[in-house]
Amino acid sequence: MQGVVIFAGLAAAAVLGAFGILRVQTVDMVYMAATVWASAKIALLWGLDRKAVFGTAIAAAMMLLVLRLMFIDLRYAPYLVILPANLFIAYIFARGMVPGRQPILLELIELMNRHPLDNPRFIRFVRGQCLLWAVLSFTTAVLAFLSLVWGTTNPAIITVLGVIVIAQLIWLPLSHIYAGMRYGRPERLWDTIQTLSRPEGRALITP
């Protein structure tokens, strides 16, 4: 529920900023606060000490605030959310590609327990999806960083970033549809979201 509220707040801030109701600086502060909050939640999920997480979050917030005051053209929204989110996604997918570990999507499908994984072609497809998401997410994170730093002087970077983010949002449901049509898989996007929201699903993205 907290994540839904934060996402709704970010969306509302972006819309209000686009229509000039909120100042650009205010929207940046909203995105900065959301990024610090999300990072702290992830650190706690990974079992880090609460005091250390709290201290790091305060230090990060102060650093981001100072940078924003020092560099007037620096824009945090929406890149400050896109950057860490995609770095995290890239890490989760890449981690499962290391020899000796199982790709996270295969673990997730097994956790759903909806259909046995007995199709080698489907397993290769899932491994390819993990590699695709690792590369795509890392590329998106790099572009988000470049947009944050140089986006005001080089808008082409922002355009490329927007295209890739839209491609991610489109392919996420389409990949489930394709797997269902091509390999007869029963898993759907909503099944994936529900599974990841459960404790055993969240355990898949912890160290």
MOFEN-V553129 format. One record per backbone hydrogen bond with DSSP energy under -1.0 kcal/mol. CO is the residue of the C=O (numbers start at 1). NH is the residue of the N-H. If there is no record, write none. Layout:
BEGIN
[[CO | NH] [CO | NH]]
END
This chain:
BEGIN
[[1 | 5] [2 | 6] [3 | 7] [4 | 8] [5 | 9] [6 | 10] [7 | 11] [8 | 12] [9 | 13] [10 | 14] [11 | 15] [12 | 16] [13 | 17] [14 | 18] [15 | 19] [16 | 21] [16 | 22] [17 | 20] [23 | 27] [24 | 28] [25 | 29] [26 | 30] [27 | 31] [28 | 32] [29 | 33] [30 | 34] [31 | 35] [32 | 36] [33 | 37] [34 | 38] [35 | 39] [36 | 40] [37 | 41] [38 | 42] [39 | 43] [40 | 44] [41 | 45] [42 | 46] [43 | 48] [44 | 47] [49 | 53] [50 | 54] [51 | 55] [52 | 56] [53 | 57] [54 | 58] [55 | 59] [56 | 60] [57 | 61] [58 | 62] [59 | 63] [60 | 64] [61 | 65] [62 | 66] [63 | 67] [64 | 68] [65 | 69] [66 | 70] [67 | 71] [71 | 74] [76 | 80] [78 | 81] [78 | 82] [79 | 83] [81 | 85] [82 | 86] [83 | 87] [84 | 88] [85 | 89] [86 | 90] [87 | 91] [88 | 92] [89 | 93] [90 | 94] [91 | 95] [92 | 96] [94 | 97] [95 | 98] [98 | 101] [103 | 107] [104 | 108] [105 | 109] [106 | 110] [107 | 111] [108 | 112] [109 | 113] [116 | 118] [119 | 123] [120 | 124] [121 | 125] [122 | 126] [123 | 127] [124 | 128] [125 | 129] [126 | 130] [127 | 131] [128 | 132] [129 | 133] [130 | 134] [131 | 135] [132 | 136] [133 | 137] [134 | 138] [135 | 139] [136 | 140] [137 | 141] [138 | 142] [139 | 143] [140 | 144] [141 | 145] [142 | 146] [143 | 147] [144 | 148] [145 | 149] [146 | 150] [147 | 151] [148 | 75] [150 | 154] [154 | 157] [155 | 159] [156 | 160] [157 | 161] [158 | 162] [159 | 163] [160 | 164] [161 | 165] [162 | 166] [163 | 167] [164 | 168] [165 | 169] [166 | 170] [167 | 171] [168 | 172] [170 | 174] [171 | 175] [173 | 177] [174 | 178] [175 | 179] [176 | 180] [177 | 181] [178 | 182] [179 | 183] [179 | 185] [188 | 192] [189 | 193] [190 | 194] [191 | 195] [192 | 196] [193 | 197] [195 | 198] [198 | 202] [199 | 203] [201 | 204] [202 | 205] [203 | 206]]
END
